[in-house]
Amino acid sequence: MLHAIIDFAFADVTCLLAQGNPSNGAVLCTNENRVTSVCTFSCSAGYDLVGSASTTCLNDGDGDAFGVWSNTRPFCIRKFVTACPAFSCLMYCKQFALQTAISELVIM
């Protein structure tokens, strides 16, 4: 009896969920969602990036055709510019960042 062993070539590995644009931002990938592709994220004017600015599709070495991204997709939050007491601004920013993170997770 013959048993076939499938071992995907390095070039055939892809990461699931190709990196998409974060809300109010953009992504540029060197080779879509294929192994060794590097995706770089940026935010629109008036927004700050929260998280890593880049991620790489890596071969996880388990022998299948699916790799993993080195970092999770970041998100963009609106820059907070206002005249208010520092503590009040800090609390607002934390609350807004948490709400944005939760909505980004649902969208992914």
Contacts in CASP RR format, 6 or more apart in sequence:
PFRMAT RR
TARGET T0000
AUTHOR 0000-0000-0000
METHOD contacts of the structure
MODEL  1
MLHAIIDFAFADVTCLLAQGNPSNGAVLCTNENRVTSVCTFSCSAGYDLV
GSASTTCLNDGDGDAFGVWSNTRPFCIRKFVTACPAFSCLMYCKQFALQT
AISELVIM
7 63 0 8 1.000
8 63 0 8 1.000
8 64 0 8 1.000
8 65 0 8 1.000
10 35 0 8 1.000
10 59 0 8 1.000
11 34 0 8 1.000
11 35 0 8 1.000
12 65 0 8 1.000
13 34 0 8 1.000
13 35 0 8 1.000
13 57 0 8 1.000
13 59 0 8 1.000
13 65 0 8 1.000
13 66 0 8 1.000
13 67 0 8 1.000
14 32 0 8 1.000
14 33 0 8 1.000
14 34 0 8 1.000
14 35 0 8 1.000
14 57 0 8 1.000
14 65 0 8 1.000
14 66 0 8 1.000
14 67 0 8 1.000
15 33 0 8 1.000
15 34 0 8 1.000
15 35 0 8 1.000
15 37 0 8 1.000
15 57 0 8 1.000
15 58 0 8 1.000
15 66 0 8 1.000
15 67 0 8 1.000
15 68 0 8 1.000
15 69 0 8 1.000
16 33 0 8 1.000
16 66 0 8 1.000
16 67 0 8 1.000
17 33 0 8 1.000
17 69 0 8 1.000
17 108 0 8 1.000
18 29 0 8 1.000
18 32 0 8 1.000
18 33 0 8 1.000
19 27 0 8 1.000
19 29 0 8 1.000
19 33 0 8 1.000
19 39 0 8 1.000
19 41 0 8 1.000
19 55 0 8 1.000
19 69 0 8 1.000
19 73 0 8 1.000
20 27 0 8 1.000
20 73 0 8 1.000
21 27 0 8 1.000
22 41 0 8 1.000
22 43 0 8 1.000
22 49 0 8 1.000
22 73 0 8 1.000
22 74 0 8 1.000
22 75 0 8 1.000
22 76 0 8 1.000
22 104 0 8 1.000
23 75 0 8 1.000
23 76 0 8 1.000
23 104 0 8 1.000
23 107 0 8 1.000
24 43 0 8 1.000
24 44 0 8 1.000
24 47 0 8 1.000
24 76 0 8 1.000
24 78 0 8 1.000
25 41 0 8 1.000
25 42 0 8 1.000
25 43 0 8 1.000
25 44 0 8 1.000
25 47 0 8 1.000
25 76 0 8 1.000
26 41 0 8 1.000
26 42 0 8 1.000
26 43 0 8 1.000
26 44 0 8 1.000
27 39 0 8 1.000
27 40 0 8 1.000
27 41 0 8 1.000
27 42 0 8 1.000
28 39 0 8 1.000
28 40 0 8 1.000
28 42 0 8 1.000
29 37 0 8 1.000
29 38 0 8 1.000
29 39 0 8 1.000
29 40 0 8 1.000
30 36 0 8 1.000
30 37 0 8 1.000
30 38 0 8 1.000
30 39 0 8 1.000
31 37 0 8 1.000
31 57 0 8 1.000
33 57 0 8 1.000
34 57 0 8 1.000
35 57 0 8 1.000
35 58 0 8 1.000
35 59 0 8 1.000
35 67 0 8 1.000
36 56 0 8 1.000
36 57 0 8 1.000
37 56 0 8 1.000
37 57 0 8 1.000
38 54 0 8 1.000
38 55 0 8 1.000
38 56 0 8 1.000
39 54 0 8 1.000
39 55 0 8 1.000
39 56 0 8 1.000
39 57 0 8 1.000
39 69 0 8 1.000
40 53 0 8 1.000
40 54 0 8 1.000
41 49 0 8 1.000
41 52 0 8 1.000
41 53 0 8 1.000
41 54 0 8 1.000
41 55 0 8 1.000
41 73 0 8 1.000
41 74 0 8 1.000
42 49 0 8 1.000
42 53 0 8 1.000
43 49 0 8 1.000
43 76 0 8 1.000
44 76 0 8 1.000
46 78 0 8 1.000
46 79 0 8 1.000
47 76 0 8 1.000
47 77 0 8 1.000
47 78 0 8 1.000
47 79 0 8 1.000
48 76 0 8 1.000
48 77 0 8 1.000
48 78 0 8 1.000
48 79 0 8 1.000
49 74 0 8 1.000
49 75 0 8 1.000
49 76 0 8 1.000
50 74 0 8 1.000
50 75 0 8 1.000
50 76 0 8 1.000
50 77 0 8 1.000
50 97 0 8 1.000
50 100 0 8 1.000
50 101 0 8 1.000
51 71 0 8 1.000
51 72 0 8 1.000
51 74 0 8 1.000
51 75 0 8 1.000
52 71 0 8 1.000
52 72 0 8 1.000
52 74 0 8 1.000
53 74 0 8 1.000
54 71 0 8 1.000
55 69 0 8 1.000
55 70 0 8 1.000
55 71 0 8 1.000
55 72 0 8 1.000
55 73 0 8 1.000
56 69 0 8 1.000
56 70 0 8 1.000
56 71 0 8 1.000
57 67 0 8 1.000
57 68 0 8 1.000
57 69 0 8 1.000
57 70 0 8 1.000
58 67 0 8 1.000
58 68 0 8 1.000
58 69 0 8 1.000
58 70 0 8 1.000
59 67 0 8 1.000
60 66 0 8 1.000
60 67 0 8 1.000
60 68 0 8 1.000
61 67 0 8 1.000
73 104 0 8 1.000
73 108 0 8 1.000
75 100 0 8 1.000
75 101 0 8 1.000
75 104 0 8 1.000
77 93 0 8 1.000
77 96 0 8 1.000
77 97 0 8 1.000
77 100 0 8 1.000
78 96 0 8 1.000
80 89 0 8 1.000
80 92 0 8 1.000
80 93 0 8 1.000
80 96 0 8 1.000
82 89 0 8 1.000
84 92 0 8 1.000
END
